[in-house]
Amino acid sequence: MNYKKEIENIDKVLNELKLLKRELIATENKSEKSFKANGSIKQRQKASVDLNWQCMALDKQRKSTWKTILEADLKVSLDDCEYNPSGFHSYKHVVK
């Protein structure tokens, strides 16, 4: 994969992650609003319905984000490795 394509894929993933973050924040806000809802029965029901729709939107965004990550095909080996940038230097990298 060339660098330009990899950068484009990373930008797509970042955009999806931003959208996912926005949906998570909106879900949290609607959840609090639904939990603290007082007033008429209609107002409480509306807050509950809004939360249900938001949860559906969040689930869709999670799936969209994961699909984009998988399609980005950003392959990285997580095996331990050793780098030898010169004949005198050796650096072992262990993934934690």
MIVOVO-781140 format. One record per atom (N, C-alpha, C, O, CB): residue in one letter; z, x, y. Coordinates in steps of 0.05 Angstrom, whole numbers, padded with zeros to 5 digits, always signed. Glycine has a CB too. Layout:
MIVOVO-781140
AZXY ...
END
This chain:
MIVOVO-781140
M+00000+00017-00023 M+00000+00000+00000 M+00000+00018+00025 M+00015+00038+00026 M+00025-00019+00000 N-00016+00011+00044 N-00017+00028+00068 N+00005+00019+00087 N+00017-00003+00084 N-00044+00025+00082 Y+00011+00036+00106 Y+00034+00031+00124 Y+00030+00006+00141 Y+00049-00009+00145 Y+00038+00055+00142 K+00006+00001+00150 K+00001-00022+00167 K+00007-00048+00152 K+00020-00066+00163 K-00028-00022+00177 K-00002-00049+00128 K+00002-00073+00111 K+00032-00076+00105 K+00043-00099+00106 K-00014-00072+00085 E+00046-00054+00100 E+00074-00055+00094 E+00090-00065+00119 E+00108-00081+00116 E+00084-00027+00085 I+00082-00055+00142 I+00095-00064+00167 I+00090-00094+00172 I+00109-00108+00180 I+00084-00047+00191 E+00066-00103+00167 E+00060-00132+00170 E+00078-00148+00151 E+00089-00169+00158 E+00030-00138+00164 N+00081-00139+00126 N+00098-00153+00107 N+00127-00153+00115 N+00141-00173+00112 N+00095-00140+00079 I+00136-00131+00126 I+00164-00130+00136 I+00168-00149+00159 I+00188-00162+00160 I+00171-00101+00144 D+00148-00150+00177 D+00150-00169+00199 D+00152-00198+00189 D+00167-00214+00200 D+00126-00166+00218 K+00136-00205+00169 K+00137-00232+00157 K+00165-00237+00146 K+00176-00259+00150 K+00116-00235+00135 V+00176-00218+00131 V+00203-00221+00119 V+00223-00225+00141 V+00241-00242+00140 V+00210-00197+00101 L+00222-00208+00162 L+00241-00210+00184 L+00240-00237+00198 L+00260-00249+00205 L+00236-00188+00205 N+00215-00248+00202 N+00212-00274+00214 N+00225-00296+00197 N+00238-00313+00207 N+00182-00280+00219 E+00220-00294+00171 E+00232-00314+00153 E+00262-00312+00153 E+00276-00332+00152 E+00221-00310+00124 L+00273-00288+00154 L+00302-00284+00155 L+00314-00296+00181 L+00336-00307+00181 L+00309-00255+00152 K+00300-00293+00203 K+00309-00304+00228 K+00309-00335+00226 K+00328-00348+00236 K+00291-00296+00251 L+00288-00346+00214 L+00288-00375+00211 L+00311-00385+00193 L+00323-00405+00198 L+00260-00384+00199 L+00316-00369+00171 L+00338-00376+00153 L+00364-00375+00168 L+00381-00393+00164 L+00338-00357+00129 K+00368-00355+00184 K+00393-00353+00200 K+00396-00377+00218 K+00418-00388+00220 K+00393-00327+00216 R+00374-00385+00231 R+00375-00408+00249 R+00383-00434+00234 R+00399-00450+00243 R+00348-00412+00263 E+00372-00437+00210 E+00378-00461+00193 E+00408-00460+00184 E+00421-00480+00183 E+00360-00462+00169 L+00418-00436+00177 L+00446-00434+00169 L+00464-00441+00192 L+00484-00455+00188 L+00452-00405+00159 I+00458-00432+00216 I+00475-00438+00239 I+00474-00468+00245 I+00495-00481+00250 I+00466-00422+00264 A+00450-00480+00243 A+00447-00509+00248 A+00463-00525+00227 A+00475-00545+00233 A+00418-00517+00248 T+00462-00516+00202 T+00476-00530+00181 T+00506-00528+00185 T+00521-00548+00182 T+00469-00518+00153 E+00516-00505+00193 E+00544-00501+00199 E+00553-00520+00222 E+00574-00533+00220 E+00551-00472+00206 N+00537-00521+00243 N+00544-00538+00266 N+00544-00568+00258 N+00562-00582+00266 N+00524-00534+00288 K+00524-00576+00243 K+00523-00604+00235 K+00545-00611+00215 K+00555-00633+00214 K+00496-00611+00222 S+00553-00592+00198 S+00575-00596+00180 S+00601-00600+00195 S+00616-00618+00188 S+00577-00572+00161 E+00606-00584+00215 E+00630-00587+00231 E+00629-00614+00246 E+00649-00628+00247 E+00633-00564+00252 K+00606-00621+00256 K+00603-00646+00271 K+00608-00670+00252 K+00622-00689+00260 K+00575-00649+00284 S+00598-00668+00228 S+00602-00690+00208 S+00631-00692+00200 S+00642-00714+00197 S+00584-00686+00184 F+00643-00669+00196 F+00671-00668+00188 F+00690-00680+00209 F+00709-00694+00203 F+00680-00640+00181 K+00683-00673+00234 K+00700-00682+00257 K+00691-00708+00269 K+00702-00717+00289 K+00701-00661+00278 A+00672-00721+00256 A+00660-00746+00267 A+00682-00768+00269 A+00696-00774+00250 A+00637-00756+00250 N+00683-00779+00293 N+00700-00802+00296 N+00684-00821+00314 N+00665-00813+00326 N+00728-00795+00309 G+00692-00845+00314 G+00677-00865+00328 G+00670-00887+00309 G+00684-00892+00290 G+00652-00853+00342 S+00648-00900+00315 S+00640-00923+00298 S+00630-00913+00271 S+00624-00890+00267 S+00618-00940+00312 I+00629-00932+00253 I+00619-00926+00226 I+00590-00916+00228 I+00583-00897+00213 I+00621-00951+00208 K+00574-00928+00245 K+00546-00919+00248 K+00545-00890+00258 K+00528-00875+00248 K+00532-00938+00268 Q+00562-00882+00276 Q+00562-00855+00286 Q+00569-00835+00264 Q+00557-00814+00261 Q+00581-00852+00310 R+00589-00842+00247 R+00597-00825+00225 R+00575-00824+00204 R+00570-00802+00193 R+00623-00835+00213 Q+00562-00846+00199 Q+00541-00846+00179 Q+00517-00830+00189 Q+00505-00815+00174 Q+00532-00875+00173 K+00511-00832+00215 K+00489-00816+00226 K+00495-00786+00224 K+00477-00771+00217 K+00485-00824+00256 A+00519-00778+00229 A+00527-00750+00227 A+00524-00740+00198 A+00515-00718+00193 A+00556-00745+00237 S+00531-00757+00179 S+00528-00750+00151 S+00499-00748+00143 S+00491-00730+00128 S+00543-00771+00134 V+00483-00767+00152 V+00454-00767+00145 V+00441-00742+00158 V+00425-00729+00145 V+00440-00793+00155 D+00448-00736+00183 D+00437-00713+00196 D+00443-00687+00180 D+00427-00670+00177 D+00447-00710+00225 L+00468-00686+00170 L+00476-00663+00154 L+00460-00661+00128 L+00452-00639+00120 L+00506-00664+00148 N+00456-00684+00116 N+00440-00684+00091 N+00411-00674+00096 N+00401-00658+00080 N+00439-00712+00079 W+00399-00683+00118 W+00372-00674+00124 W+00372-00644+00130 W+00354-00629+00123 W+00361-00689+00149 Q+00393-00635+00144 Q+00395-00606+00151 Q+00398-00590+00126 Q+00386-00568+00124 Q+00418-00602+00170 C+00414-00599+00107 C+00417-00585+00082 C+00391-00582+00067 C+00385-00562+00054 C+00438-00598+00064 M+00375-00604+00068 M+00348-00603+00055 M+00331-00582+00070 M+00317-00567+00056 M+00335-00631+00056 A+00331-00581+00096 A+00316-00562+00111 A+00325-00533+00105 A+00308-00515+00103 A+00318-00567+00141 L+00351-00530+00102 L+00362-00503+00095 L+00352-00495+00067 L+00344-00472+00064 L+00393-00504+00095 D+00353-00513+00048 D+00343-00506+00021 D+00314-00498+00021 D+00306-00479+00008 D+00348-00530+00002 K+00297-00513+00036 K+00269-00507+00038 K+00265-00479+00051 K+00248-00464+00042 K+00255-00528+00055 Q+00281-00473+00072 Q+00278-00447+00085 Q+00287-00424+00067 Q+00274-00403+00067 Q+00294-00447+00111 R+00308-00429+00051 R+00316-00408+00032 R+00294-00402+00012 R+00288-00378+00007 R+00342-00417+00017 K+00281-00422+00002 K+00259-00418-00017 K+00235-00405-00004 K+00223-00387-00015 K+00250-00445-00029 S+00229-00413+00021 S+00207-00401+00035 S+00212-00371+00041 S+00195-00354+00038 S+00202-00415+00062 T+00237-00365+00048 T+00245-00337+00053 T+00242-00321+00028 T+00231-00299+00029 T+00273-00336+00065 W+00253-00331+00006 W+00252-00316-00019 W+00223-00312-00028 W+00216-00290-00037 W+00268-00330-00041 K+00206-00332-00025 K+00178-00330-00032 K+00165-00308-00015 K+00149-00292-00026 K+00163-00357-00028 T+00170-00307+00010 T+00159-00287+00028 T+00168-00259+00019 T+00152-00240+00020 T+00166-00292+00057 I+00193-00256+00012 I+00204-00230+00003 I+00189-00221-00022 I+00181-00198-00024 I+00234-00232-00002 L+00186-00240-00041 L+00172-00232-00066 L+00143-00226-00061 L+00132-00207-00073 L+00174-00255-00086 E+00130-00241-00044 E+00101-00236-00038 E+00097-00210-00022 E+00075-00199-00023 E+00090-00260-00022 A+00117-00201-00007 A+00115-00177+00008 A+00111-00153-00010 A+00099-00133-00001 A+00139-00173+00026 D+00120-00155-00034 D+00116-00134-00054 D+00125-00106-00043 D+00111-00086-00046 D+00086-00132-00062 L+00148-00106-00032 L+00160-00081-00021 L+00176-00068-00044 L+00200-00071-00046 L+00178-00087+00004 K+00162-00053-00060 K+00173-00040-00083 K+00189-00015-00075 K+00179+00002-00061 K+00151-00032-00104 V+00214-00013-00085 V+00231+00010-00080 V+00246+00015-00106 V+00258-00003-00118 V+00250+00005-00056 S+00246+00040-00114 S+00261+00048-00137 S+00290+00052-00129 S+00297+00065-00109 S+00250+00074-00150 L+00308+00040-00145 L+00337+00043-00140 L+00350+00064-00158 L+00374+00066-00158 L+00350+00016-00143 D+00333+00079-00172 D+00344+00100-00189 D+00353+00123-00172 D+00343+00128-00151 D+00322+00109-00209 D+00373+00138-00182 D+00382+00162-00169 D+00359+00182-00168 D+00343+00183-00187 D+00407+00174-00183 C+00357+00197-00147 C+00336+00217-00146 C+00345+00242-00131 C+00366+00242-00118 C+00311+00204-00132 E+00329+00262-00132 E+00335+00287-00119 E+00311+00294-00101 E+00288+00294-00110 E+00341+00309-00139 Y+00317+00300-00076 Y+00296+00308-00057 Y+00297+00339-00054 Y+00318+00351-00053 Y+00300+00294-00030 N+00273+00351-00053 N+00271+00380-00049 N+00252+00384-00025 N+00229+00390-00029 N+00261+00394-00075 P+00262+00382+00000 P+00245+00385+00023 P+00235+00413+00027 P+00215+00417+00041 P+00260+00375+00047 S+00249+00432+00015 S+00239+00460+00016 S+00249+00475-00008 S+00264+00464-00025 S+00249+00474+00043 G+00241+00500-00011 G+00250+00515-00034 G+00280+00522-00033 G+00291+00530-00054 G+00234+00541-00036 F+00292+00519-00011 F+00320+00526-00008 F+00339+00502-00007 F+00363+00505-00010 F+00324+00542+00017 H+00328+00479-00004 H+00345+00455+00000 H+00340+00435-00023 H+00318+00431-00033 H+00339+00441+00027 S+00362+00423-00032 S+00361+00402-00052 S+00382+00381-00045 S+00405+00388-00041 S+00365+00415-00081 Y+00373+00356-00044 Y+00391+00334-00037 Y+00390+00313-00059 Y+00368+00302-00065 Y+00385+00323-00009 K+00413+00306-00070 K+00414+00285-00090 K+00421+00259-00076 K+00440+00259-00059 K+00435+00292-00113 H+00407+00238-00082 H+00412+00212-00070 H+00421+00193-00092 H+00407+00189-00112 H+00388+00201-00055 V+00445+00182-00089 V+00456+00163-00108 V+00458+00136-00094 V+00470+00134-00073 V+00484+00172-00120 V+00446+00115-00106 V+00447+00089-00095 V+00474+00077-00101 V+00483+00076-00124 V+00424+00070-00106 K+00488+00067-00080 K+00514+00056-00084 K+00514+00026-00084 K+00534+00013-00087 K+00534+00066-00063 
END
